[in-house]
């Protein structure tokens, strides 16, 4: 080990790796690492097996995607064995939309229905992923994906109804959220300039609209003036233009292009804003349309009139559980599978122990079967009114079960490879679904004295690998209490969006996905140790001493979008889609006894869309 790695703590014993040690699994006939130790056990779960507590490389963990890639890319097929299992409904995908579809089917169609949910991951919830760390006899909870219930008052009625029925009372947020915790200690949002991009490591605080706040920043005098001007956002860069003319400019330029051409901003400011949209849209300023930046309220538009109204102000009081929206998935599973976890409320579910061995029991009306990748769906004898044979691969063996009906709540782009009888138009529309790659990393640290000393609640790091470093949710529910003192351990949440600037957005997503899958855990660990050391070191942080656990949640297929194949336009905001053809609407048509749910069906990655599309898919069986 190099001396630098030793200084960073790469050799320290921490919670960092799962049993696969982050190793890639070769494609081909040996798709999984041999027969599972859990083969033959209910749900493939070992006694005491608890996926949320696994650390290291998580999200789409090794073993979760290789079968799908081999089926889609190589056309590999498996000779299946026919199981003596028949269900009223099989749901493909046990994310929030799939779980909600099972819930709604029993609520609205058949309360006694036998349902099987199949998911390729080793945990339920899809992108709503729970991460846990143990340290000092305590458990610390973070979110590895879907992070919050955003603007719950604006949720569609059917989505709000599901939340109410699950016992989620968002109006009680003030009982659980510690909104003033960091402000009381003088902590807020800061920017970290890195030496590789800007010439020196520098932590900038204060209001950047005041040039004095940037006087020590590693920028030229012109760069400091321009950044202050951008933040002040008082100038009209399109003087004399009509609203229609302004709109045309914004529709034909990226935010980067608009700021460069019309704002006169130079390379330093453009480098600073490049990753600004990463956390919300998973794309950089070079490919985010200027009209989207205007819609989002990004600077550079000075209240510009483009002949369209901003959407109404949303309810900004987001509702957060410690594990993000994984709690919604846990509530759905607890409702569907009796005995899997104790309790009855949204508060007690936060710390309720879940028995994964009870997810897939023969005596349960609803079964959740993990580590199971669906590779074939077809109506028996081609009868679209008949039963559907569902073939999945688990432990490198293919099994076929029979369903009266199927809800596909997986990735849309995969369905054409699984269901060969789909109409060509629908196959094409499904193929227009694109997803943005994401990396959400949680790091347990020994205490947060360094952040308190430096005044950091959230750091934007425009040139660094992880563009965002921030505290996980400051919320307490029942027996779970957030770290209130800087002397206590806490989880930091880091985000990285792998992209390739300069390409069209959809091509950046594909390139970023490949880079994500090729990056070993060791690289993530070394990079985050280095970045946290440089960011927090002046406050006394030592990455070798203070890091106590690392979980990297990689999502090669993250945010759900659709793309127009002719123009390359991405459905950033479906309500403002400029094209007559709406691929996601064509893609979600029911095909015989196969209905389609999931966020791809709305071209909207939000939880309310996952719930709404589950309801729509189930109701299609009642039409």
Secondary structure, 3 states (H helix, E strand, C coil): CCHHHHHHCCCCCCECCCCCCCCCCCCCCCCCCCCCCCCCCHHHCCCCCCHHHCCEEEECCCCCCHHHHHHHHCCCCCCCEEEEEEEEEEEECCEHHHHHHHHHHHHHHCCCCCEEEECCCCCCECCCCEEEEEECCEEEEEECCCCCECCHHHCCHHHHHHHHHCCCCHHHHHHCECCCCCHHHCCEEEEEECHHHHCCCEEECCCCCCHHHHCCCCCCHHHHHHHHHHHHCCCCCCCCCCHHHHHHHHHCCEHHHHHHHCCCCCHHHHHHHCCCCHHHHCCCCCCCEHHHHHHHCCCCCCCCCCCCCCCCCCCCCCECCCCCCHHHHHHHHHHHCCCCCCCCCCCHHHCCCCCHHHCCCCCCCEEEECCCEEEEEEEHHHCCCCCEEEEEEECCEEEEEEEEEEEECCCHHHHHHHCCCCCHHHHHHHHCEEEEEEEEEEEEECCCHHHHHHCEEEEECCCCCCCEEEECCCECECCECCCCCCCCCEEEEEEECCCCCCCCHHHHHHHHHHHHHHCCHHHHHHHHHHHHHHHHHHHCCCHHHHEEEEEEEEEEEEEEEEECCCCCCECCCHHHCCCCCCHHHHHCCCECCEEECCHHHHCCCCHHHHHHHHHHHHHHCCC
